[in-house]
């Protein structure tokens, strides 16, 4: 899964840091904090959209309402365990599929680093990561969204407009 707008923004921030020699300064920290907020906002939106897309296969109005309520819940709490709980509502097979893919490797660690650092920024504690850390964690964390797409059994057509 890709977010071309985020990747472009990160590239511009990195180019600015390098061109001005501002690595390891407050400016780098401000960029990291801003990017954490933007990344999490995009992730919240994408998780919501993925759940909605899976439920939109049904013509049942109650299923669609369930999807909206569930997506709202996920957006408020979107750490790995919360996403797994939501998938468990679809069935234990969805939850197990997601958990197996999201927890293999370091994607879940990267996802958690982004999420917890964003929470720290929101509560004025500040981020505890460099731009390089953020860039790596962002790339690795995208695998969690791929695991979600797989667990929800979404096909390429259902996700083709995500970029």
N, C-alpha and C positions, 0 to 999 in steps of 0.2 A: 504494500500500500504506500502511496506517495502523497505528499502535500507540496505541490510545486510552489505555492505562494510562500510557505514556510521555508522551503529550501532556498528560494531566492532571497528572502529576508536574511536568513542566516549567512548566506554568501556575502551579501552586502555588508553586514556587521563585521564579518571576519576580514573582509578587504579593508574596511575602515580601520579596524584595530591594527592590522599589519602596516598600512600606509602611514598611519600617524604614530606608530610605536606605542600604542596604548595598552598593550598586553599587561596583565597583572596590575591594573590600575582600577580606580573606581569606575571609570568609563566601561571597562570590560564587565565589571560586576553589574552595572546598570543594564547593559545589553543582555546579560544572562538572565537577570530578573525579568526584563521585558519579554524575552523569548520564552521563558518558562510559562508566563501567563498566556502568551499566544499559543504555545504548543498545547497546553492543557485545555484551552478554549476549543481548539480544533479537535482534540481528542474527545471531549465531551460531546461536541456536535456530531462527530463521526460515529461514536458508539450509539448515540440516540438514533441516528439515521439507519445504522445497520440493523438494530432491533426492529425498527419500524418496517424496514424492507422485508425482513423475514416474515413478519406478521401480516404484511400487506398481501401475501399470497392468498389469504383467506378472504372470503366474501362476508364472513360473519362479523357484524358490527361490534359484537362484544369482544371478539378477539382483537379487533383493531383498537378498541378502547383500552383493553389490557395492555397492549403494546405501548400506547401513549403513556399510561401510568407507570409502566415498568421503565420506559426510557427516561422519564422524569426522575425516577429513583436512582437509576444508574448515573445520571448526570450529577447528582448530588454527591455520590460516593462511587468513584470509578477505579478503586484499586482492584487488584487481581481477584481477591476473595469476593468482593462485591459483584464483579462481573460473573464469576463462577456461580454465585448464588442465583443470579438472574437466569443464567443458562440452565441451572438445575430446575427452574420452573418450567422450562420447555421439556426437560427430561434428563435423567442422569447420564444418558449417552452424550448429550450436548455438553454437559458439565465436564465429563471425563475427557471428551475430545479436546475441549478448550484447555483444560488443566494440563493434559499431557503435552500439548504443543507449546503453551505459554510458559510452562515451568521447565522445559528442557532448555539447556543453554543459559544464557544470561539475560535474555529479553525481559524477564520479570523483574530482575534486579534494576535494570535500566529504567523500566516503567515506574517502579517504586521510587527510584532516585528523583525522577522528574516530578512525580506527584508530591513527594514529601518536601522537596525543595520549593515547589510552587506554594505549598501550604505555609512553609516558613516565610516566604516573601509576603504572602497575604497577611500573616500575623506579625509582621515587622521584625522577624528574627533575621531575615536576609538569607540569601542562597549560600550554600556551602559547596559550590562547584565552579570550576573555571569554564571558559568558553569551550576549550577542548573537551572537557568532561561532558558538557552539555551536548556538543556535537556528536560525540560517540554514543552517549545514552539515547539521544534522539533516534539515531540510525538503528540501534539495537532494539529500541522499544517498539518500532514499527512492526516487529514480528508478533507482538501481542495482538495488534489489530488484525494481522493476517490469520492468527489463530482464532480470533473471534469470527472472522468471515468464514473460515472452514467449519467451525463448530455450528454456525447458523445455517450451514449448507447453502450459502449464497453462491450464485454462479457469476460468471464473468459479465453477463448482460446486466445483472442486478447491481454490479459495482463499477460498471464501465465509466460512469461519469465522475468517479472519484479521482482527483489528481491534485 
